Amino acid sequence: MHGVGNDYIYVDGRNLPALPLPRLAIFLSKRHFGVGADGLVWLTNSTVADIKMQMFNADGSEGAMCGNAVRCIAKYLFDHKMVTGRSVRIETKSGVKRVQRLRPDYFAVQMGKPEFNLAHLGYEPEFTTVGMGNPHLVVMVNFNLDHYDISRLGKRLSTSPLFPGGVNVEFVRVIGDNTLQMRVWERGSGETLGCGTGACAAAVASVLRGQCNREKLIKVQLPGGELVVDYARDEVTLLGSATTVYEGQITLPAELSNEN
């Protein structure tokens, strides 16, 4: 499944044996040697929500939150008639997120309140640090990002000593009235076509800088499509699509399936 091109392999693990999930994520995520994805999302039972998600990046590192993933999980639950009503609650490492279905393939996620104390960069002219359940560094630019190579600077900033656990880096340009262009370098995955928490961070940063009006919806244009952010209140709401690409089965090698 994917949200604006940010694709993950989703496994309903509620009736499956325990597996080495970081190694499984690496194995499955290889685009030329595995299924191919930005990472793995493993679903398990929750005692506080409808379902619990664990998210692993393509390099096996575990992430705390993914705005695109929670929309896809909601779609999976609705499509397979595992929930009723119009909303679901999904447990993440960053807390329980409520997802509302607006249309069959379009969802709104209550992302929570942003945080601004992630590093000692403060509010430098080019950088803004924003926490959306995971850490983000927003870099505002004044040039077209279509052909800009974000890998060099993105990799350097993502592994900066200021962020011991790494940081997601968003390159953002204002391109119209409450409209942003964004590309993202994600820790553990590299550049992806979209990032939900990153779009929220970009919108929040643009409001803090007076570049967007928080009283109106903020559109974020990513290589994989458009996300919409509502920051009119203290909490952020993310709106976007969720798409199922295909469903299937895979036979794991013995070292990953605990078959010795």
N, C-alpha and C positions, 0 to 999 in steps of 0.2 A: 504494500500500500504506500501511497505517497500523499503529502500535502505540498502543493506548489513545487513538485519535483524533489522534495526532501524525502527520500525513500528508505523505508525500513522493512525488514523481514519480521513479521508478527507471528509469534508462536503461542498458541493457547496451551500453556504448560500445566493447567490445573489437574490433569489426570496423567501427567508424564512423570517419569522418575527424575531424580536430581541429576543435573548435567553440569559440566564445567563451563558455565556461561561465558566468561571472558574468552576462552579458547574457541568456543562455539561461534561467538560473534566474529572472530577473526576468520575462521574457516568459511563461514557462510557469506561474509561480506565481500570477499574478493570477487571483483567484477569479471575477471577472465577465468578464474579457477573455481569459483563457488556460485552461489545464487546471484550475488552482486547486490550491494546496498550501501547506504551510509552507516548502517549498523543493525543491531538486533533489538527487538522489544519482546520481552518475555512476560506473559500474563499469568498471574497466580491469584488465588483467593485472597480476599481482604476481609478484615473484621470491622473496618470502619467505612467502607465504600462498596460500590458494586463490584469492583475488580481492582487489582493492584498491578502496576507496571514496573518492570525493571528495564532500563535502557542502557545498552552498551554500544559504544562507538565502534567504528570499523577496526580500530587498533586494539580493541578489547577493554579499554578503559570504561568505567561506568559513569554515566551522566546522571544528573539530578532531575532534569525536567526537559521536556520537549513539547512545545506548543503544537507542532504539526502532528506529533505522535498521539497526543491525547484526543485530537479530533478523529484520527483514523481508528483508534480504539473504540470511540463512541460509535462510529459508523459500523464497525465489526459487530458490536453488541446489538445494535438496532437491526442490522441486516440479518443476523442469525436469530433474531427474536429472543434474545437473552434478557432483555429489559423491556419494560412497558413505559408509557408516558412519553414525555418530550425531553427529559434530561437524565443524565447519568452522573455518577460521582466516581472519580478515578483516583486511587491512592498513588502518589508519587513520592520520591525522596524529598520533595519540596512541599509536601502536604497534600491534602485532598483537593482536587480541582473539579469544579462543576462544569459540565459541558451540556449545552442546550442545542437540540436539533432545530434549525430554522427551516431547512429544506432537506430532502433526502441525502444530498451530498454536501451540505453547507452547515457549518456549526459555529457557535459562539462559546468561547472558553473564558471563564473567570480566572484570570492569571494572578490576582493578588496585588499587593502594593509593591511598587518598586523600591529598591534600596540604593543608597548613593555613597556608601562608605567602604567600598571594596579595595581601594588603593590610595596611595598618597599623591596621586596625580591631581586631585582636586578638580577644578574646572578650568583647565588650561585652554588656550584658544582653540586647539584642534581636538582635544580628547575629553570624553565624558565617560565616567564609569557608572554603570547601572546594573543592579542585580535584579533578575527576574526569576528567582528560584535557582539560577545559575549565573555565573559572572559574565559581564559583557563590557567591552571597551569600544565605544563608538567614536569613530574618526570621521569628522565632517570634512568634506572636500568641496571644491568649486569647479570640478572638471567632470566630463562624461566618463562613467565607469565601464562602459561597454567593452573597451579594449585595454583596460588598465590591468597590469599583472599584479594582483593582490597577494600572490603567494610569498614573495620575498619579505615584505613588511608584515604581512599577516602572520607568517611563521615566527618572525622575530618578536612581535608584540605578544603573540599567544603564549610564548615560553619565557616571557620577561620575568626576572626575579621578583618583580613587584607582585606577581600572581603565582605563588608557590604551587597552586593546583592547576595552573593554566587558565586561560581566559578566551572567550569567543570574541572575535574582532569583526566589527561591522564598519564598512566603508560606505558613507551615506552622503548623498547630494540632494538638495532641495531642487525639484524640477517643476514645481507648479504650486498652486494654491492647496496647501495641506497635502501635498503629494511628494513622496520621497523616492529616490532611486537608491537601491542598496545591494551590495554584494557582501558575502560573509565568509570568513575563514573560521571554521569551527575546530575547537580543540579536540583532538582524537580522530577527526575525519578529514580535515583540510577544507577546501572550498566545496560548498554544497549549493544546490540550486535555490534553496530557501531555508529560512530559520525562523520559527514562530516567536520564540523568546527574543531573538535578535531584532525582529521587526518591532516588537514592543519596546525594547531598549532604544532603538533608533527613534521611535515616535516620542518617547519620554524625553530623550536628549534634545530633540528638536523643540519640544515645548519649553524645556528649561532655558534654552537659548533664545526663545522668542521667535523662532523660525516657523512654528506651526501654532495654530489656534486650537487649544484643547477643548473648546466648546463645540468643535465640529469633528467628524470622523477624519482620521488620518490614513491615507492610502500609501502603502509601501509596495513599490514595484521591484520585484526580484527576478532573476533570470528564469525561474520556474513559474512565475505567475504573480498574482496580486494578493496581498493580505491587507486587512483593514483593522485598525486599532482605535478603540474608544478609550480615551483617557480623560473624559469629562469629569469623572469623580476621582477619589483617591486611588481606587483600584483600577487596574487595567483589564479590559476585555479584548480578546483577540477573535476576529471573525475570518473564516476561510473555508476552503473546500477540503474534502477528503476523498481519495480515489482508490478503489481496489484494482490492482493490475491483474493478479491471478492468484489462485490457490493451488497448492500441490503438496506432495510428500517428498521427502528425501531420506535416503539410507545413509546413516552416519558411519564413518570409519570406527573401528573398535575402540580406539583410544578416546573417542569423544562420546561413545554410547555406553561406556562402562562395561563393555563386553570383553572380558579378559580370558 
